[in-house]
Amino acid sequence: MQIKRFRKVTIVSVTTMLFILTLLMSMLPFAAAYVPGACVYASSVGVPVTIDGVWSAGEWDDTLQYIMTNSTGGNVGYVRAKFNSTHLLIIIDSPWDTTNSTVYYHENVWLAFDTLNDGGANPQWDDYLVHSTTSWTSMGWMGSGNNWTQTWLGWAGTVACVQAGENFGWGTPLGASPNSATPHRISEMAVPLALVGSPGSTVGFYVQVDDDSTDPDGTGWLPSTAYSEWPPNAGGSPGWPAGWFGSAPCPAPNAWGNLKMMLIGDVNNDDKVDIFDLRIAAKAFGSTPSDPDWNPIVDLDNNGLIDVFDLRKIAKHYGETA
């Protein structure tokens, strides 16, 4: 009896200490990195977003930040996501791209969604590829089982998108962000949930952004040489989907990461952040993917280690409900 009581007191004490520690560390900086099975956690909207290619003060503070990079580890960028009742909202911050578009009015941003999250070596009918334009688009691509086929996305609603640094001085100028004060390219998009899924769902997810000023032939027929992607090192190659120019901007769906629309810190997915989430996190504390207590849902910053940075996110959002 005394042993059981001791264990119970110990668990409660450790949980309490971790909770306090995470609260004390709530001001520490934070960024995510890729590990296999990486996931972008899209939170429910706390701060409204204007799709204008400008990172307005406080506009994305209610989101987690994830690192984008390329196969050589260069061109480090960032992606964040959240959702409202109708759209998935995404910002792609590219501090490495400090030039306006040169080939087109806009530069390439690709978003890919595997709605059934069933992976595969080739894109299937449930896989969608969205390409941004200067203001909105109803065209995209759908998997055919072998490659990508252009399709009409209007049934789901248009995809709103604005990029800083559009050609001929149109649109929004290059701007600053919390990641860099040097004017650079920022892309904001609003994707209808009909293409993504419903709150609480997890779908396959891939993002790529490239700089068309590095296009080898200057016409758009050849892939750009400067790009970044999420998940980092997933194996994408800037280009156009098969059927247009014989290439594809993204790797096979089985190399994509995941997108989970949820409350940040709601690791047991019951639409509230409470002591049960904190207890789950405490049990997995200190673990890595090779440990028996590893729980990838608790690894909120995707760095391959469940540590105080994950716990402080739960503490920060403690008490929130969907």
C-alpha positions as CSV (number, residue, x, y, z in Angstrom):
1,M,0.0,0.0,0.0
2,Q,2.8,2.4,0.9
3,I,4.6,1.6,-2.3
4,K,1.5,2.4,-4.4
5,R,1.0,5.6,-2.5
6,F,4.7,6.5,-3.0
7,R,4.4,5.9,-6.8
8,K,1.2,8.0,-7.0
9,V,2.7,10.9,-5.0
10,T,5.9,10.7,-7.2
11,I,3.9,10.8,-10.5
12,V,1.8,13.7,-9.3
13,S,4.9,15.6,-8.1
14,V,6.8,15.1,-11.3
15,T,3.8,16.1,-13.4
16,T,3.4,19.3,-11.2
17,M,7.1,20.2,-11.5
18,L,7.0,19.7,-15.3
19,F,3.9,21.9,-15.5
20,I,5.6,24.7,-13.5
21,L,8.8,24.4,-15.5
22,T,7.0,24.7,-18.8
23,L,5.2,27.8,-17.6
24,L,8.5,29.4,-16.5
25,M,10.1,28.6,-20.0
26,S,7.1,30.0,-22.0
27,M,9.2,32.8,-23.3
28,L,12.0,30.7,-24.8
29,P,12.3,30.8,-28.7
30,F,11.0,27.8,-30.6
31,A,11.3,26.3,-34.1
32,A,10.6,22.8,-35.5
33,A,12.8,20.5,-37.4
34,Y,12.1,17.4,-39.5
35,V,12.1,13.8,-38.3
36,P,10.4,10.9,-40.1
37,G,6.7,11.1,-39.7
38,A,6.9,14.9,-39.1
39,C,3.6,16.7,-38.6
40,V,2.4,20.2,-39.1
41,Y,-0.1,21.0,-36.3
42,A,-2.6,23.5,-37.6
43,S,-4.4,25.2,-34.7
44,S,-7.8,26.7,-34.6
45,V,-7.8,30.4,-35.3
46,G,-7.2,32.6,-32.4
47,V,-6.1,35.7,-34.4
48,P,-7.8,36.5,-37.7
49,V,-5.7,36.5,-40.9
50,T,-5.8,38.8,-43.9
51,I,-4.5,37.0,-47.0
52,D,-2.2,39.9,-48.3
53,G,1.3,38.6,-48.4
54,V,2.2,40.6,-45.3
55,W,3.2,39.2,-41.9
56,S,1.2,41.6,-39.8
57,A,2.1,42.0,-36.1
58,G,0.6,39.2,-34.0
59,E,-1.2,37.7,-37.0
60,W,0.5,34.3,-36.8
61,D,1.4,34.2,-33.1
62,D,-1.2,31.6,-32.3
63,T,0.6,29.0,-34.6
64,L,3.6,26.7,-34.4
65,Q,6.5,27.3,-36.8
66,Y,8.1,24.6,-38.9
67,I,11.4,24.7,-40.8
68,M,11.6,24.3,-44.5
69,T,14.9,23.6,-46.3
70,N,16.2,21.8,-49.4
71,S,18.2,18.7,-50.1
72,T,21.5,20.4,-49.4
73,G,20.2,22.0,-46.1
74,G,20.2,25.5,-47.6
75,N,17.5,28.2,-48.2
76,V,15.9,27.9,-44.8
77,G,12.3,29.0,-44.7
78,Y,9.3,28.6,-42.5
79,V,5.7,27.4,-42.7
80,R,2.8,27.9,-40.2
81,A,-0.8,26.9,-40.5
82,K,-4.2,27.3,-38.7
83,F,-7.8,26.9,-39.7
84,N,-11.2,28.5,-39.3
85,S,-14.7,27.2,-40.1
86,T,-14.1,27.2,-43.8
87,H,-10.4,27.3,-44.7
88,L,-6.9,26.1,-43.9
89,L,-4.7,29.2,-43.6
90,I,-1.0,28.9,-44.5
91,I,1.9,31.3,-44.4
92,I,5.3,30.5,-46.1
93,D,8.1,32.7,-45.0
94,S,11.2,32.7,-47.3
95,P,13.9,34.9,-45.9
96,W,16.4,33.5,-48.4
97,D,14.4,34.9,-51.4
98,T,15.0,38.6,-51.5
99,T,14.2,39.2,-55.2
100,N,11.0,39.9,-57.0
101,S,9.7,37.3,-59.4
102,T,11.2,37.6,-62.9
103,V,9.7,34.9,-65.1
104,Y,6.0,35.1,-64.1
105,Y,3.8,37.6,-62.3
106,H,4.2,35.3,-59.3
107,E,6.6,32.6,-58.1
108,N,5.8,29.0,-57.5
109,V,4.2,27.7,-54.3
110,W,3.0,24.2,-54.3
111,L,0.8,22.6,-51.6
112,A,0.0,18.9,-51.8
113,F,-2.7,17.0,-49.8
114,D,-3.2,13.3,-49.4
115,T,-6.7,13.4,-48.1
116,L,-6.9,9.7,-47.2
117,N,-3.4,9.8,-45.9
118,D,-2.6,6.4,-47.6
119,G,0.8,7.4,-49.0
120,G,1.9,5.4,-52.1
121,A,4.6,5.6,-54.8
122,N,2.3,7.5,-57.1
123,P,-0.4,10.2,-56.6
124,Q,-3.9,8.7,-56.3
125,W,-7.4,10.2,-56.9
126,D,-7.5,11.4,-53.3
127,D,-4.3,13.4,-53.7
128,Y,-4.5,17.1,-54.6
129,L,-1.8,19.5,-55.8
130,V,-2.5,23.3,-55.5
131,H,-0.4,25.9,-57.2
132,S,-0.7,29.5,-56.2
133,T,-1.3,32.4,-58.6
134,T,-1.4,36.1,-58.0
135,S,-4.8,36.3,-56.2
136,W,-6.9,33.1,-56.4
137,T,-7.1,29.9,-58.3
138,S,-9.7,27.2,-59.1
139,M,-7.3,25.0,-61.1
140,G,-5.1,22.4,-59.6
141,W,-4.0,18.8,-60.1
142,M,-5.4,15.5,-59.0
143,G,-3.6,12.1,-58.8
144,S,-4.4,9.6,-61.5
145,G,-2.7,6.6,-60.1
146,N,0.4,7.2,-62.2
147,N,1.0,11.0,-62.2
148,W,-0.8,14.3,-61.9
149,T,-3.7,15.4,-64.1
150,Q,-4.9,19.0,-64.2
151,T,-8.4,19.4,-62.8
152,W,-11.0,22.0,-61.8
153,L,-11.1,22.6,-58.1
154,G,-14.0,25.0,-58.2
155,W,-16.3,22.5,-56.6
156,A,-14.3,23.0,-53.4
157,G,-14.1,26.8,-53.7
158,T,-11.3,29.0,-54.9
159,V,-7.9,29.1,-53.2
160,A,-6.9,32.6,-52.2
161,C,-3.2,33.4,-52.3
162,V,-1.1,36.5,-52.2
163,Q,2.7,36.7,-52.5
164,A,5.1,39.5,-51.7
165,G,7.4,40.4,-54.6
166,E,5.2,39.9,-57.6
167,N,6.5,40.9,-61.0
168,F,6.3,44.4,-62.5
169,G,5.8,45.9,-59.1
170,W,2.2,44.5,-58.9
171,G,0.8,43.4,-55.6
172,T,2.5,43.4,-52.3
173,P,6.2,44.4,-52.0
174,L,8.8,42.3,-50.3
175,G,8.5,42.6,-46.6
176,A,10.0,41.7,-43.2
177,S,8.9,39.1,-40.7
178,P,9.9,37.9,-37.2
179,N,12.4,35.6,-38.9
180,S,14.2,38.3,-40.8
181,A,14.1,42.1,-41.0
182,T,15.5,42.1,-44.6
183,P,12.7,42.5,-47.1
184,H,11.9,39.1,-48.6
185,R,9.2,36.9,-50.0
186,I,6.1,36.0,-47.9
187,S,3.3,33.9,-49.3
188,E,-0.2,33.6,-47.6
189,M,-2.9,31.1,-48.8
190,A,-6.4,30.2,-47.8
191,V,-7.3,26.6,-48.9
192,P,-11.0,25.4,-48.7
193,L,-11.4,22.7,-46.1
194,A,-13.2,20.6,-48.8
195,L,-9.7,20.0,-50.2
196,V,-8.1,19.4,-46.9
197,G,-10.4,17.6,-44.5
198,S,-12.3,18.5,-41.3
199,P,-11.0,19.7,-38.0
200,G,-9.6,16.7,-36.1
201,S,-8.4,14.9,-39.2
202,T,-4.9,14.1,-40.3
203,V,-3.9,14.2,-43.9
204,G,-0.7,13.8,-45.9
205,F,1.0,17.2,-46.5
206,Y,3.8,18.7,-48.6
207,V,4.9,22.2,-49.3
208,Q,7.4,23.7,-51.8
209,V,8.4,27.2,-52.7
210,D,11.0,28.2,-55.3
211,D,12.7,31.3,-56.7
212,D,12.0,31.7,-60.4
213,S,14.9,34.1,-60.8
214,T,17.1,31.0,-60.6
215,D,15.2,29.4,-63.6
216,P,18.0,28.1,-65.9
217,D,16.5,29.2,-69.1
218,G,14.5,32.2,-67.9
219,T,11.2,31.0,-69.5
220,G,9.8,28.7,-66.9
221,W,10.3,25.5,-68.9
222,L,13.1,24.3,-66.6
223,P,13.0,23.9,-62.8
224,S,14.4,26.6,-60.6
225,T,17.6,25.7,-58.7
226,A,16.7,27.6,-55.5
227,Y,13.9,26.2,-53.4
228,S,12.8,25.0,-50.0
229,E,10.4,22.3,-48.9
230,W,8.5,20.8,-46.0
231,P,9.2,18.1,-44.9
232,P,12.9,19.1,-45.3
233,N,14.9,16.8,-47.5
234,A,11.7,15.0,-48.7
235,G,13.1,14.8,-52.2
236,G,11.1,17.4,-54.2
237,S,12.4,19.0,-57.3
238,P,11.0,22.3,-58.6
239,G,9.1,21.8,-61.8
240,W,5.6,21.3,-63.3
241,P,3.4,18.2,-62.9
242,A,3.8,15.3,-65.4
243,G,1.6,16.0,-68.4
244,W,2.9,19.5,-68.8
245,F,6.6,19.4,-68.8
246,G,7.3,15.8,-67.7
247,S,8.4,16.5,-64.1
248,A,6.7,16.9,-60.7
249,P,7.4,19.5,-58.0
250,C,6.8,17.0,-55.1
251,P,8.1,13.5,-54.2
252,A,5.8,10.5,-54.0
253,P,3.1,10.8,-51.4
254,N,4.8,8.2,-49.2
255,A,7.6,10.8,-48.6
256,W,5.2,13.6,-47.5
257,G,4.7,14.6,-43.9
258,N,1.3,15.0,-42.1
259,L,-1.1,17.9,-41.4
260,K,-3.2,17.7,-38.2
261,M,-5.9,20.2,-37.5
262,M,-6.2,20.4,-33.8
263,L,-5.9,22.4,-30.6
264,I,-2.2,22.8,-29.8
265,G,-1.5,20.6,-26.8
266,D,-4.6,18.4,-27.3
267,V,-2.5,15.3,-27.5
268,N,-5.4,12.9,-26.7
269,N,-7.6,14.6,-29.3
270,D,-10.6,15.2,-27.1
271,D,-11.0,18.9,-28.1
272,K,-9.6,20.3,-24.9
273,V,-6.2,20.8,-23.3
274,D,-6.3,19.6,-19.8
275,I,-4.4,17.5,-17.1
276,F,-4.9,14.3,-19.1
277,D,-2.8,15.8,-22.0
278,L,-0.2,16.9,-19.5
279,R,-0.1,13.4,-17.9
280,I,0.4,11.8,-21.4
281,A,3.2,14.2,-22.1
282,A,4.8,13.6,-18.7
283,K,4.8,9.8,-19.3
284,A,6.6,10.3,-22.6
285,F,9.0,13.0,-21.3
286,G,12.6,12.5,-22.4
287,S,11.8,9.8,-25.0
288,T,13.0,9.6,-28.6
289,P,11.5,7.5,-31.5
290,S,13.6,4.5,-30.4
291,D,12.2,4.5,-26.8
292,P,9.2,2.4,-25.7
293,D,7.5,5.5,-24.2
294,W,7.8,7.5,-27.4
295,N,4.6,9.2,-28.4
296,P,4.9,11.2,-31.7
297,I,1.7,13.2,-30.9
298,V,3.4,14.8,-27.9
299,D,6.5,15.8,-30.0
300,L,4.8,19.1,-30.9
301,D,8.0,20.7,-32.3
302,N,9.0,17.6,-34.4
303,N,12.6,17.6,-33.2
304,G,12.7,13.9,-32.3
305,L,12.7,14.5,-28.5
306,I,9.9,15.0,-26.1
307,D,11.3,17.7,-23.8
308,V,10.3,20.9,-22.0
309,F,9.7,22.7,-25.3
310,D,6.8,20.3,-26.0
311,L,5.5,20.6,-22.4
312,R,5.6,24.3,-22.4
313,K,3.3,24.3,-25.5
314,I,0.7,22.3,-23.6
315,A,1.0,24.5,-20.6
316,K,0.6,27.7,-22.7
317,H,-2.7,26.4,-24.2
318,Y,-3.9,24.7,-21.0
319,G,-7.6,25.1,-20.5
320,E,-8.4,25.8,-24.2
321,T,-11.3,24.0,-25.8
322,A,-12.5,23.5,-29.4
